[in-house]
Amino acid sequence: MTRYLPSHGLAQAFSNVGHAYSHMVTLLFPTVVLALEDVWAMSYGELIALMLLGQILFGVAALPAGWLGDRWSAVGMMVVYFLGTGLAAFLTGFANGPFEIAAGLAAIGLFASIYHPVGMAWLVRTAKDRGKALGVNGVYGAIGIAAAPLAAGLLIDWISWRAAFFVPGLAAMAIGLGLGVCWAQGRVVDTTADVRPVAEPARGDAVRAFVLMSFTMTFVGLIGSTFMVMLPKLFDDRLRDITSGGALGTGALVTIVYLVAASAQYFGGRLADRYAMKRVYVAAFAIQAPVLFAAAFLDSWPLLALAVAMVFVNVGALPAENGMLAYFTPGKWRGTAYGAKFVLALGVAAACVPLIGQIYDRTGGFFWLFMLLSASAALVVAIGAFLPADRKDAAPAPSAAVPAE
C-alpha cells in the first residue's frame, strides 16, 4: 500500500474547496436573474437561457480536461481551474448586456469544467477510504451549491448584481495562487498510484457498468442540474408567504435546503463504504421518484419540506455513483472516465436550462417539469437494477488483503 503523505491531505483540502467553488460560481446566475428581470426588462425564460452555453461547456469540456489531468498534471490543471474560473467570473461582473453575460458564463463553464474530472480523480487517488472521502467531498460540493444563492442574494441586495461575480472571482484567483505556490514548493505533488488500491473488476463487468451508467448518470445529472437552476424561481413563485418576494429571502431558503442536504453526501459515502454501492444507488432513486411526483402539487411549507427531501436523496446517491465509476475504471484512466461522466451528467443535462425556461414561460409553472423529473428517477431505478455487483453488503474493501507497493 502506498504510504499516506502530508501532500495527500493537502490535496484533499484543495480538492474539497475546489468542489465547493465549482458549484458556487456556476450557480450564481439563477439568483442574479431575479435582479436582471427588472434591470433589462427580459422574461425569466429569456434570461435563464443565457446560461445554456456555459452549462454545456461545464459538462462537455470535462472530457478533454480529464484527459489532460491524466496525461499532463492534475495539480497543474487545478491551478488553471482556480485562476481561469476566478478571472472569468470577475470579468462577467462588467457585462453590460445579454451577449456579454452569456460570454462570461460560457468562460466560467469552460474553466469550471476542469474540476470534476481532475479534482475528483486526484481525490480518489489520495483517499484511504474512498466512500468517506467522496462523501466529505460531496458535502463541500453541496455547501458550494448552498452558498451560491445566499452569496448572490446578499451581494445583490447590499451592493449590486455585479458584485455577485466580482467577489467570488477574486476569491478563486487567490486560492489558485496559493495552490500554485504549494505546487512550486513541493508541498502538493502529482501522484499516479492509489493510496489504497483495489483489485480491478472483470473487463465484461466494467464495460457493462459503464454502458448502463451512461444512461443513469445522464438522468441523475438532469435531475440534479434542474434542481440547482429551478429552485430560486420555484421558491420565488410558490413560497412568497415565506420569502416575502425578495432575492435575499429566496436565496436564503435555497441555501437552507442545500445546507440541510449537505450531510446526505457524508452519510451516502459511509453507506457506499459499508454496503453494495449498486444497492445504495438504486434505493435512493426508488425514494426520489414518488417525492418528485408529490412536489408537483404542493407549495408553501410542505413544498419546502419536500424540496429538502428531493435534494437530500439526490445528493446522497452521488458518492455511490462516483464510487462505482472509480471501482470499474483503471486508475490511469480515471480522470478521463470522470470527464466522460460529466459530459453526460452536466453537458447533456444542460438541456435543463432551455427546458426549464420553456416549460415555465409556456405553462406559468413547474408542474410538468416535476412529472418529467419523477419519470427520470424511475428510469434510473429500472436501468440501475441491471448494473453488475460491485461487492457484497457489509464487506468494505479490506486493506490487509491489498499487497504493498
NORHU-V560363 format. One line per field, one symbol per residue. ss: DSSP state (H for helix, E for strand, L for the rest). burial: + if it has 24 or more other ideal C-beta (glycine too) atoms within 12 Angstrom, else -. A space follows every 10 residues. Layout:
ss: ???
burial: ???
//
This chain:
ss: LLLLLHHHHH HHHHHHHHHH HHHHHHLLHH HHHHHHHHHL LLLHHHHHHH HHHHHHHHHH LHHHHHHHHH HLLHHHHHHH HHHHHHHHHH HHLLLLLHHH HHHHHHHHHH HHHHHHHHHH HHHHHLLLLH HHHHHHHHHH HHHHHHHHHH HHHHHHHHLL LLHHHHHHHH HHHHHHHHHH HHHHLLLLLL LLLLLLLLLL LLHHHHHHHH HHHHHHHHHH HHHHHHHHHH HHHHHHHHLH HHHLLLHHHH HHHHHHHHHH HHHHHHHHHH HHHHLLHHHH HHHHHHHHHH HHHHHLLLLH HHHHHHHHHH HHHHHHLHHH HHHHHHHLLL HHHHHHHHHH HHHHHHHHHH HHHHHHHHHH HHHLLLHHHH HHHHHHHHHH HHHHLLLLLL LLLLLLLLLL LLLLL
burial: ------++-+ ++++++++++ ++++++++++ +++++++--- ---+++++++ ++++++++++ ++++++++++ --++++++++ ++++++++++ +++-+--+-- ++++++++++ ++++++++++ ++++++++++ ++++++++++ ++++++++++ +++++++--- +++++++++- +++-++-+++ -++----+++ ++-+++++-- +---++--++ -+++++++++ ++++++++++ +++++++++- -++---++++ ++++++++++ ++++++++++ ++++++++++ +++++++++- +++-++-++- --++-+++++ ++++++++++ ++++++++++ +-++++++++ ++++++++++ ++++++++++ ----+++-++ -+++++++++ +-++--++++ +----++--- -----
//
